[in-house]
């Protein structure tokens, strides 16, 4: 799919979807020293962005059903340059948090509407493969945002990190504007009442509700796993340092390789089989990390990342094909469930960690994945 300009434009949009999202994670210790703030306070530079995404995502779909697809995607990318650039000149933590919130408002128009565009403009049989290209770009963006921010901050100071990210975003906006064709299959919503009725109708479709459950479970499991494994690895027998803990995100690069392969696997075996396999491998990966071996833990985390990206491709490609009406709104609701799941993943396993440690967290994650898997088995229609 990367053999034509459209494929590169989709991959570039995917990269920008996650380039800025978690970019401050590698800067949190630096922010505590720079601003004299607590870890809880500087963590708002991440949670403010995800909160904004969850709040605005359902309404982005409504807007896209009236305005169109490419116009929303390109416009959001261009506007995203502004808060990213302004963070480079921020002088207080409060300013950084406020601008990170603005960034969050502008991210759903990129990734939610890009998924809708894929569902509109490609034949149903090709949607999984194109979604795989998009997710590969997202995986690369998620890694680069964290990695480049840390490198630039070490070399030139943290302000330079956001100058660099703003420059990449500007270049990406130009690529998408030039090479992503105007939509040809877009049908404008007939009116606000009709659009709202379409959104209400989504809640009566059990196969879409099951898909929203998968979105919730995927980011819940990702956040829970990659949050609490840090505490596990920081304790004996591993005793990881902060820099070593940061390096575990290299496993995200597997998403660049796995995502296109997952798209082809879906086309051959069907989404239900592939997502069931991904959830089973996810559970196995978590259990592998219980071995008192660093090789086993890193291998388990790598398999976890690969399983997560595969499950996400299954869900987003299914949604793009299954949401016949109010497709943009359906994707917006999926994004909201996805990030609500991520927020829950950081909080819900806390009690399990307190009483049972890493094995307790693993048990909670497996339960959530199993519930989502049951929803898929019961309600997904393989013909889609």
C-alpha positions in Angstrom: 0.0 0.0 0.0 3.1 2.3 0.2 3.6 2.0 -3.5 1.4 5.0 -4.2 1.1 8.5 -2.9 -2.2 7.8 -1.1 -0.5 5.1 1.0 2.3 7.4 2.0 -0.2 10.2 2.9 -2.2 7.7 5.1 1.0 6.5 6.8 2.0 10.2 7.4 -1.3 11.0 9.0 -0.9 8.0 11.2 2.6 9.2 12.3 1.2 12.6 13.3 -1.7 11.0 15.2 0.7 9.8 17.9 3.9 11.9 17.4 2.8 14.5 19.9 0.4 12.5 22.0 3.0 11.0 24.5 5.9 13.2 23.6 6.3 14.5 27.2 6.6 11.1 28.8 10.4 11.1 28.3 10.6 14.7 29.7 8.6 14.2 33.0 11.7 13.9 35.3 13.2 16.9 33.6 9.9 18.9 34.1 9.9 18.1 37.8 13.4 19.7 38.1 12.8 22.6 35.8 9.5 23.7 37.3 10.0 22.4 40.8 6.8 20.4 40.5 5.7 17.0 41.8 5.5 13.9 39.5 1.7 14.1 39.8 1.7 17.7 38.5 4.0 17.1 35.5 2.0 14.0 34.6 -0.8 16.4 33.7 1.2 17.1 30.5 0.1 13.7 29.4 -3.4 13.4 31.0 -4.5 16.8 29.8 -4.0 15.7 26.2 -5.8 12.4 26.6 -8.7 14.1 28.5 -9.1 16.6 25.6 -9.1 13.7 23.1 -11.9 11.8 25.0 -14.0 15.0 25.3 -13.8 16.1 21.7 -13.7 12.8 19.7 -17.5 12.2 19.5 -18.1 15.6 18.1 -15.3 15.4 15.5 -17.3 12.8 13.7 -20.4 15.0 13.6 -18.3 17.8 12.1 -16.7 15.6 9.5 -20.1 14.4 8.3 -20.9 18.0 7.4 -17.5 19.4 6.3 -15.8 16.4 4.6 -12.8 14.3 5.3 -9.6 15.7 3.8 -10.4 19.3 4.8 -10.8 18.3 8.5 -7.5 16.2 8.5 -5.4 18.8 6.8 -6.9 21.7 8.8 -6.2 19.9 12.1 -2.6 19.2 11.1 -2.0 22.8 10.2 -3.6 24.0 13.4 -1.6 21.5 15.4 1.6 23.3 14.5 0.5 26.3 16.5 0.3 24.9 20.1 3.3 22.6 19.4 5.3 25.7 18.5 4.0 27.7 21.4 5.1 25.0 23.9 8.7 25.7 22.8 8.3 29.2 24.2 6.3 28.3 27.4 7.8 29.6 30.7 5.6 27.7 33.2 4.2 24.2 33.7 0.7 25.7 33.6 1.3 27.0 30.1 2.6 23.6 29.0 -0.4 21.8 30.4 -2.8 24.2 28.8 -1.2 24.0 25.4 -1.0 20.2 25.7 -4.8 20.3 26.2 -5.1 22.3 23.0 -3.0 19.7 21.2 -5.4 17.0 22.4 -8.4 18.9 20.9 -6.7 18.7 17.5 -5.6 15.1 17.4 -9.0 13.3 17.0 -9.7 15.2 13.7 -6.5 13.6 12.4 -6.8 10.0 13.5 -10.5 9.5 13.8 -11.3 11.1 10.4 -8.4 9.3 8.7 -9.9 5.9 9.7 -13.2 7.2 8.3 -11.5 8.2 5.1 -10.0 4.8 4.7 -13.5 3.1 5.1 -15.0 5.5 2.6 -12.4 5.5 -0.1 -11.1 1.9 -0.3 -13.0 -1.3 -1.2 -14.0 -3.3 1.9 -11.6 -6.1 1.1 -8.7 -3.6 1.1 -9.6 -1.8 4.3 -7.6 -4.0 6.7 -4.4 -3.7 4.7 -4.7 0.1 4.4 -5.5 0.3 8.1 -2.3 -1.7 8.7 -0.4 1.0 6.9 -2.0 3.7 9.0 -1.2 1.8 12.2 2.4 1.3 11.1 2.7 5.1 10.8 1.0 5.4 14.2 3.5 3.0 15.8 6.4 4.9 14.4 5.0 8.2 15.5 4.4 6.9 19.0 8.0 5.8 19.3 9.5 8.9 17.6 7.6 11.4 19.8 9.1 9.9 22.9 12.5 9.2 21.4 13.1 12.5 19.6 11.9 14.6 22.6 14.4 12.9 24.9 17.3 13.2 22.4 16.6 16.9 21.5 16.2 17.8 25.2 19.6 16.2 26.1 21.3 18.0 23.2 19.7 21.5 23.1 17.2 21.7 26.0 13.5 20.7 26.3 12.2 23.8 24.3 14.0 22.5 21.2 12.1 19.2 21.4 8.9 21.0 20.5 10.5 23.1 17.8 11.5 19.8 16.2 8.0 18.3 16.6 6.4 21.4 15.2 8.7 21.2 12.2 7.9 17.5 11.6 4.2 18.3 11.9 4.5 21.1 9.4 6.2 18.7 6.9 3.6 16.1 7.5 0.8 18.5 6.9 2.3 19.4 3.6 2.6 15.7 2.6 -1.0 15.0 3.4 -2.3 18.2 1.7 -0.4 17.4 -1.5 -0.8 13.6 -1.8 -4.1 12.7 -0.1 -6.8 12.9 -2.7 -10.1 14.7 -2.0 -12.7 12.2 -0.9 -14.9 10.8 -3.7 -17.4 8.7 -1.7 -18.3 11.2 0.9 -22.0 11.8 1.4 -22.8 15.0 3.4 -25.1 14.6 6.4 -28.6 15.9 5.5 -29.1 17.9 8.7 -28.2 18.1 12.4 -31.3 16.2 13.4 -30.5 13.4 11.0 -26.9 13.3 12.1 -27.9 13.1 15.8 -30.4 10.4 15.0 -27.6 8.5 13.2 -25.5 8.7 16.3 -28.3 7.5 18.6 -28.8 4.6 16.3 -25.2 3.4 16.8 -26.1 2.4 20.4 -28.6 -0.1 19.1 -26.0 -2.0 17.0 -24.5 -4.6 19.3 -21.6 -5.4 16.9 -20.5 -1.8 17.1 -20.8 -1.8 20.9 -18.6 -4.9 21.0 -16.1 -3.0 18.8 -16.1 -0.1 21.3 -15.4 -2.7 24.0 -12.3 -3.9 22.1 -11.1 -0.3 21.9 -11.5 0.1 25.6 -9.7 -3.2 26.3 -6.8 -2.5 24.0 -5.7 0.8 25.5 -6.6 -0.4 29.0 -4.2 -3.4 28.6 -1.5 -1.3 26.9 -1.5 1.4 29.6 -1.9 -1.1 32.5 0.9 -3.3 31.2 3.4 -0.6 30.3 2.7 1.4 33.5 3.0 -1.3 36.2 5.8 -3.3 34.5 8.0 -0.3 35.3 7.5 -0.9 39.0 8.1 -4.6 38.5 11.3 -4.0 36.6 12.5 -1.3 39.1 12.4 -3.9 41.9 14.8 -6.9 42.4 15.9 -8.9 40.7 16.0 -6.5 37.7 16.6 -3.1 39.4 16.2 -1.1 36.2 17.3 2.5 36.2 15.0 5.2 34.9 16.8 5.4 31.5 16.6 1.6 31.2 12.9 1.7 31.9 12.5 4.3 29.1 14.3 2.0 26.7 11.5 -0.6 26.9 9.4 1.5 24.5 11.6 0.3 21.7 9.3 -2.6 21.4 6.7 -0.2 20.0 8.8 -0.4 16.8 7.4 -3.9 16.3 4.1 -2.2 15.4 5.8 -0.8 12.2 6.5 -4.4 11.1 3.5 -6.2 12.5 0.8 -3.7 11.3 1.0 -4.4 7.6 1.3 -8.1 8.2 -1.8 -8.0 10.4 -3.8 -6.4 7.6 -2.9 -9.3 5.3 -3.7 -11.9 8.0 -7.2 -10.3 8.5 -7.8 -10.5 4.7 -6.9 -14.2 4.8 -8.3 -15.5 8.1 -11.0 -13.0 9.1 -11.1 -10.5 11.9 -12.6 -12.6 14.5 -9.9 -15.3 14.3 -7.1 -12.8 14.2 -8.4 -10.7 17.1 -9.0 -13.9 19.2 -5.4 -15.0 18.4 -4.1 -11.6 19.3 -5.9 -11.6 22.7 -4.6 -15.2 23.4 -1.1 -14.2 22.6 -1.4 -11.1 24.7 -2.4 -13.2 27.7 0.6 -15.6 27.0 2.9 -12.6 26.7 1.9 -11.3 30.1 2.4 -14.7 31.7 5.8 -15.0 30.1 6.9 -11.8 31.9 6.5 -13.6 35.2 9.6 -15.5 34.5 12.6 -14.1 36.6 14.5 -13.5 33.4 15.1 -10.2 31.6 15.1 -11.9 28.2 11.7 -13.4 29.0 10.3 -10.1 30.2 11.5 -8.1 27.2 10.3 -10.9 24.9 6.9 -10.9 26.6 6.6 -7.1 26.2 7.5 -7.3 22.5 4.8 -10.0 22.0 2.4 -7.8 24.0 3.1 -4.8 21.7 2.6 -6.9 18.6 -0.6 -8.4 19.9 -1.9 -4.9 20.8 -1.3 -3.4 17.4 -2.9 -6.4 15.8 -6.0 -6.2 17.9 -6.3 -2.4 17.2 -6.1 -3.0 13.5 -8.8 -5.6 13.7 -11.1 -3.2 15.6 -10.5 -0.1 13.5 -10.8 -1.9 10.2 -14.0 -3.6 11.3 -15.4 -0.3 12.4 -14.5 1.4 9.2 -16.3 -1.4 7.3 -19.2 -2.0 9.6 -20.4 1.5 10.4 -22.6 2.1 7.3 -24.3 5.2 8.7 -22.7 8.0 10.8 -19.4 6.4 10.2 -17.4 9.4 11.4 -19.5 9.6 14.6 -18.9 5.8 15.2 -15.2 6.3 14.9 -15.4 9.2 17.3 -17.2 7.1 19.9 -14.6 4.4 19.4 -11.8 6.9 20.1 -13.6 8.1 23.2 -13.9 4.5 24.5 -10.3 3.8 23.6 -9.0 6.7 25.7 -11.4 6.1 28.6 -9.9 2.6 28.6 -6.5 4.0 28.7 -7.4 6.3 31.7 -8.9 3.3 33.5 -5.8 1.2 32.7 -3.7 3.5 34.8 -6.0 3.5 37.8 -8.0 0.3 38.1 -5.1 -2.1 38.5 -3.7 -0.1 41.4 -5.4 -2.1 44.1 -4.3 -5.4 42.4 -0.7 -4.1 42.4 -0.9 -3.1 46.0 -2.2 -6.5 47.2 -0.8 -9.0 44.7 1.9 -7.1 42.7 2.6 -7.7 39.0 0.7 -11.1 38.9 -2.4 -9.3 40.2 -2.1 -6.6 37.4 -1.8 -9.4 34.9 -5.0 -11.1 36.1 -6.9 -7.8 35.8 -5.7 -7.3 32.2 -6.5 -10.8 31.2 -10.1 -10.4 32.6 -10.6 -7.2 30.6 -9.3 -8.8 27.4 -11.4 -11.9 27.9 -14.6 -9.8 28.3 -13.8 -7.9 25.0 -13.1 -11.3 23.3 -16.5 -12.6 24.4 -18.1 -9.5 22.9 -16.4 -10.1 19.6 -17.2 -13.8 19.6 -20.9 -13.1 20.2 -21.6 -10.0 18.1 -19.0 -9.5 15.3 -20.3 -10.6 11.9 -17.5 -12.2 9.9 -19.1 -11.2 6.6 -18.1 -7.5 7.2 
